[in-house]
Amino acid sequence: MGAQRELEMDHWNPRVWHRRVSRPVVVWMGVFIAVGLVHTLVPEPRWLLIHIFTLGVLANSIVVWSQNLTERFLQSKLPNSARPAQLWRTRMLNVGVVLLLAGQLAAGWGPHWVVTWSGVSLVIAAVGWHGAAIAHQLLQTEKTKRFRPIVAGYVASAVSLVVGACFGAALALDLPGVWQQRVLLAHVFTNVGGFVGLAAMASLTILFPAMWRLKGILAHPVGLLWTLAAGISIAVCGALFGSNGIACCGVLVYAAAWVYALQQWLAGVLSIVRDPQGRFTYYSLSALCAVAWIVGSLVWMGVSLASSLRGPLVLAPPTLPLLAGFVAQLLIGTMSYLMPTTIGGGPAAVRAGLAELDRAGVWRVAVFNIALVGWLAAPHAIARIVFSLIVFMCLAAFIPLMGRGVRAQRAVITAAGTARSP
């Protein structure tokens, strides 16, 4: 019985559990890179790459790490008996993503939307279940917990994806007239602005100062989350009503929250410039640059909408700056920080893991952002291809570095265990 109990405890040990539950993220990253290399041979490559990244890589990451951070922020670790349900949610999500992608790839087949809607239904069920689980944990926690209100941002994030997925399911039917464009914008606002943006703000409220080793946290975090939610709601209404003015107001309200956060974080970073003490790392700089990208993208969207208030609602969202500059950069940066700190094993082990994931960190951030600007601004197709490959390589470097980090951290943990044994 003792050996069985020890085996069970090791099965749910953070060093084992998070590698297991995060495995789909790494798999989808590999799929994303593979499809990116052969994208000229697949139908609808742009749509496919966007959804492999947002649903495969990003949705899995948010579902896993929002649960992890909920437990940290509430100081309430779930019992091992709750882990199988978490694993089932992840499996349901991934089956849904596969069906959704398969349905859209079979768009030439008449009833393809049945497969697509089956996938969407599973995604909605998995993320809705995830949001309900976090809400239950939130309600069970004492109201005196300092970061309790911030966790509500993860619940709102899950609700946003459920709504955004419904918009996506409607798009699969090829809506008539202007409705396809209107619902598409609502889909983007709820998924990128709601699902990603709310989870990002909730996480960065605590993680940004932790990454930079700054004192204090973001001021008025609950108010900022409410402002983001209000901005999303207004923007979605503007999109559905076809009103540039309402959509513009929503985007500017949403942007105001990120501008307020950025100026506070930037002030904190500038206060330690003269005495950095190793604070300029891959993960800390990635978080700062990612927030700068979303602020720039939102300002561009607001100006575009404001310049045509009386015209029809026609807006091409800045997909590349939002997905690459903000979402991908923030995701890889935060994972580079969270994985070693979650695996744990003591200060020496965590430092070993962080050091591997921070290899050439400043250069990687600089090259990534310069290449992304080049990708957006290059006038020639060949130049854009070169810059895009550099961007992909900077992101893909995370996969081998993650393996190195896990091995380095495990070596320190094993050595410490050997030293303690008689």
TORNU-304142 format. One record per residue (C-alpha): residue in three letters; x negated, y, z negated. Coordinates in steps of 0.1 Angstrom, whole numbers, padded with zeros to 4 digits, always signed. Each point is the difference from the previous one (the first is absolute). Example, Ala and Ser with C-alpha at 12.3 -4.5 7.8 and 13.67 -1.06 7.14 Angstrom:
BEGIN
ALA-0123-0045-0078SER-0014+0034+0007
This chain:
BEGIN
MET+0000+0000+0000GLY-0028+0024-0009ALA-0017-0005+0034GLN+0033+0005+0018ARG+0008+0032-0019GLU-0035+0013+0008LEU+0005-0008+0037GLU+0034+0018-0001MET-0016+0031-0017ASP-0027+0001+0026HIS+0026-0003+0028TRP+0016+0033-0012ASN-0032+0016-0010PRO-0003+0035+0016ARG-0033-0010+0017VAL+0019-0028+0018TRP+0036+0013+0002HIS-0007+0032+0018ARG-0023-0016+0025ARG+0028-0025+0007VAL+0029+0025+0002SER-0021+0025+0021ARG-0010-0027+0025PRO+0028+0011+0025VAL-0014+0035+0001VAL-0034-0014+0012VAL+0017-0023+0025TRP+0021+0028+0015MET-0031+0022+0001GLY-0017-0027+0022VAL+0031-0002+0022PHE+0001+0037+0004ILE-0037+0002+0011ALA+0005-0030+0023VAL+0031+0015+0017GLY-0018+0033+0002LEU-0028-0016+0020VAL+0023-0016+0025HIS+0028+0025-0001THR+0000+0004+0038LEU+0012-0036+0003VAL+0030+0002-0022PRO+0034+0017+0006GLU+0008+0032-0018PRO-0035+0002-0016ARG+0006+0034-0018TRP+0032-0012-0017LEU-0016-0033-0009LEU-0031+0015-0015ILE+0020+0025-0020HIS+0022-0026-0015ILE-0027-0026-0006PHE-0017+0027-0020THR+0030+0016-0018LEU+0019-0033-0008GLY-0028-0026+0000VAL-0029+0019-0017LEU+0017+0030-0017ALA+0033-0015-0013ASN-0019-0030-0015SER-0025+0024-0016ILE+0026+0022-0015VAL+0021-0029-0013VAL-0031-0016-0017TRP-0016+0031-0013SER+0031+0019-0011GLN+0008-0030-0023ASN-0036+0000-0013LEU+0000+0037-0007THR+0034-0002-0016GLU-0014-0024-0025ARG-0030+0023-0006PHE+0020+0032-0003LEU+0027-0015-0023GLN-0027-0020-0019SER+0024-0029+0003LYS-0015-0031+0017LEU+0025-0024+0015PRO+0000-0036-0014ASN-0014-0027+0021SER+0035-0014+0005ALA+0008+0031+0021ARG-0029-0006+0025PRO+0017-0027+0021ALA+0028+0024+0008GLN-0025+0026+0010LEU-0016-0025+0023TRP+0033-0010+0016ARG+0008+0037+0007THR-0033+0002+0018ARG+0007-0031+0021MET+0035+0012+0008LEU-0014+0034+0012ASN-0026-0017+0023VAL+0025-0024+0015GLY+0022+0030+0007VAL-0028+0020+0016VAL-0009-0030+0023LEU+0036-0003+0011LEU+0004+0037+0006LEU-0032+0001+0021ALA+0011-0031+0019GLY+0034+0014+0007GLN-0014+0032+0015LEU-0026-0018+0021ALA+0029-0020+0015ALA+0018+0031+0010GLY+0007-0013+0035TRP+0020-0029-0015GLY+0037+0010-0004PRO+0007-0007-0037HIS-0035+0009-0012TRP+0016+0025-0025VAL+0013-0030-0020VAL-0035-0011-0008THR-0010+0036-0006TRP+0029+0006-0024SER-0008-0033-0018GLY-0035+0013-0006VAL+0013+0034-0011SER+0024-0016-0024LEU-0028-0020-0017VAL-0021+0032-0002ILE+0028+0019-0016ALA+0008-0029-0024ALA-0037-0003-0010VAL-0006+0037-0006GLY+0034+0005-0016TRP-0008-0029-0024HIS-0034+0016-0007GLY+0016+0034-0007ALA+0026-0016-0023ALA-0028-0019-0019ILE-0019+0032-0006ALA+0032+0018-0010HIS+0008-0027-0025GLN-0035+0002-0015LEU+0003+0038-0002LEU+0033-0002-0018GLN-0015-0026-0025THR-0029+0023-0009GLU+0001+0024-0029LYS+0009+0036+0011THR-0030+0013-0020LYS-0024-0014+0026ARG-0018+0030+0016PHE+0000-0012+0036ARG+0034-0016+0000PRO+0017+0026+0022ILE-0028-0004+0026VAL+0009-0037+0006ALA+0034+0011+0012GLY-0018+0012+0031TYR-0007-0036+0009VAL+0037-0008-0003ALA+0009+0029+0022SER-0027-0012+0024ALA+0016-0034+0003VAL+0034+0015+0005SER-0014+0022+0029LEU-0013-0031+0018VAL+0034-0017-0003VAL+0017+0030+0016GLY-0028+0005+0026ALA+0002-0037+0009CYS+0037+0004+0007PHE-0008+0029+0023GLY-0026-0023+0017ALA+0026-0027+0005ALA+0023+0024+0017LEU-0028+0011+0023ALA-0003-0036+0012LEU+0034+0003+0017ASP-0011+0029+0022LEU+0025+0026-0012PRO+0018+0022+0025GLY-0008+0036+0009VAL-0018+0022-0025TRP+0005-0025-0029GLN-0031-0021+0008GLN-0023+0031-0005ARG+0019+0012-0031VAL+0000-0034-0017LEU-0037-0005+0009LEU-0009+0033-0018ALA+0021-0011-0030HIS-0019-0034+0001VAL-0034+0018+0000PHE+0010+0024-0028THR+0013-0027-0023ASN-0028-0025+0006VAL-0030+0022+0001GLY+0013+0029-0021GLY+0020-0021-0024PHE-0015-0035-0003VAL-0036+0010+0004GLY+0001+0036-0012LEU+0018-0007-0033ALA-0022-0030-0008ALA-0031+0020+0009MET+0010+0030-0022ALA+0009-0022-0029SER-0033-0019+0002LEU-0022+0030+0006THR+0014+0018-0030ILE-0021-0023-0021LEU-0025-0015+0024PHE-0014+0032+0015PRO-0014+0014-0032ALA-0011-0036-0009MET-0019-0003+0033TRP-0017+0034-0004ARG-0004-0004-0038LEU+0019+0032-0007LYS+0016+0010-0032GLY+0038+0001-0001ILE+0025-0010+0026LEU+0021+0018+0026ALA+0023+0027-0015HIS+0038-0005+0003PRO-0002-0034+0017VAL+0037-0008-0005GLY+0010+0034+0016LEU-0022-0008+0029LEU+0016-0034+0005TRP+0034+0016-0001THR-0011+0026+0025LEU-0013-0027+0024ALA+0033-0019-0003ALA+0020+0032+0007GLY-0022+0009+0030ILE+0005-0035+0015SER+0038+0001-0005ILE+0002+0034+0016ALA-0022-0010+0029VAL+0020-0032+0006CYS+0033+0020+0001GLY-0016+0024+0024ALA-0011-0028+0023LEU+0034-0017-0001PHE+0019+0032+0006GLY-0024+0010+0028SER-0009+0033-0018ASN-0035+0014+0003GLY+0007+0025-0028ILE+0011-0026-0026ALA-0028-0024+0010CYS-0026+0029-0002CYS+0012+0009-0035GLY-0003-0036-0011VAL-0035-0004+0014LEU-0012+0033-0016VAL+0015-0010-0034TYR-0018-0033+0003ALA-0032+0017+0010ALA+0002+0024-0029ALA-0004-0028-0025TRP-0031-0014+0018VAL-0015+0035+0003TYR+0005+0006-0038ALA-0016-0033-0008LEU-0029+0005+0024GLN-0009+0034-0014GLN-0001-0014-0035TRP-0021-0030+0010LEU-0023+0022+0021ALA-0005+0024-0030GLY-0010-0030-0021VAL-0025-0012+0026LEU-0015+0034+0004SER-0005+0002-0038ILE-0024-0029+0001VAL-0019+0008+0032ARG-0031+0013-0019ASP-0002-0032-0021PRO+0015-0028+0021GLN-0016-0029-0019GLY+0009-0026+0026ARG+0036+0012+0005PHE-0003+0004+0037THR+0009-0035+0010TYR+0018-0017+0029TYR+0033-0004-0019SER+0000+0035-0016LEU-0008+0018+0033SER+0024-0022+0019ALA+0029+0010-0023LEU-0009+0037+0003CYS-0003-0001+0038ALA+0033-0020+0003VAL+0019+0026-0019ALA-0015+0027+0022TRP+0012-0019+0031ILE+0036-0003-0012VAL+0001+0037-0009GLY-0013+0009+0035SER+0024-0024+0017LEU+0030+0014-0020VAL-0009+0036+0008TRP-0003-0009+0037MET+0035-0016-0001GLY+0015+0029-0019VAL-0014+0025+0025SER+0011-0021+0030LEU+0036-0001-0014ALA+0000+0037-0009SER-0011+0010+0035SER+0032-0015+0015LEU+0027+0006-0026ARG+0027+0006+0026GLY-0010-0028+0024PRO+0008-0037-0001LEU-0018-0022-0025VAL-0030-0013+0019LEU-0030-0008-0022ALA-0028-0024+0006PRO-0013-0007-0035PRO-0039+0002-0004THR-0001-0038-0002LEU-0038-0004+0002PRO-0009+0026-0026LEU+0026-0013-0024LEU-0007-0038+0005ALA-0038+0002+0004GLY-0010+0032-0018PHE+0024-0003-0030VAL+0014-0035-0003ALA-0029-0022+0011GLN-0027+0021-0016LEU+0019+0002-0033LEU+0008-0037+0000ILE-0036-0012+0006GLY-0014+0026-0024THR+0024-0009-0029MET-0005-0037+0006SER-0038+0005-0002TYR+0006+0014-0035LEU+0028-0022-0012MET-0013-0034+0009PRO-0032+0001-0022THR+0018+0017-0029THR+0028-0026+0002ILE-0023-0030+0002GLY-0018+0014-0031GLY-0026-0021-0018GLY-0015+0029-0020PRO-0017+0033+0009ALA-0030-0016+0017ALA+0021-0023+0022VAL+0023+0029+0010ARG-0029+0022+0009ALA-0015-0028+0021GLY+0033-0004+0020LEU+0004+0038+0004ALA-0036+0003+0012GLU+0005-0025+0028LEU+0033+0016+0012ASP-0017+0034-0001ARG-0029-0009+0023ALA-0008+0030+0022GLY+0032+0014-0013VAL-0005+0037+0007TRP-0012-0008+0035ARG+0029-0023+0007VAL+0025+0027-0010ALA-0018+0027+0020VAL-0003-0022+0031PHE+0036-0011-0002ASN+0015+0035-0003ILE-0023+0015+0027ALA+0009-0029+0024LEU+0037+0004-0008VAL-0002+0037+0009GLY-0018-0010+0032TRP+0026-0025+0008LEU+0027+0027-0003ALA-0019+0027+0019ALA-0020-0019+0027PRO+0012+0010+0035HIS-0011-0032+0017ALA+0013-0035-0004ILE-0034-0016-0004ALA-0010+0023-0028ARG+0033-0007-0018ILE-0007-0037+0003VAL-0035+0004-0014PHE+0013+0021-0029SER+0028-0025-0007LEU-0024-0029-0002ILE-0021+0020-0025VAL+0031+0006-0021PHE+0010-0037+0001MET-0036-0011-0010CYS+0000+0024-0029LEU+0032-0015-0013ALA-0010-0036+0008ALA-0032+0003-0020PHE+0022-0004-0031ILE+0006-0037+0007PRO-0037-0012-0003LEU-0007+0025-0027MET+0029-0013-0020GLY-0014-0035+0002ARG-0034+0013-0011GLY+0016+0018-0029VAL+0019-0030-0012ARG-0031-0022+0001ALA-0022+0026-0017GLN+0026+0005-0028ARG+0005-0038-0004ALA-0038-0004-0003VAL-0001+0025-0029ILE+0029-0016-0017THR-0015-0035+0004ALA-0034+0012-0013ALA+0016+0016-0030GLY+0020-0032-0007THR-0032-0021+0003ALA-0019+0023-0024ARG+0028-0003-0026SER+0001-0038+0002PRO-0021-0020-0025
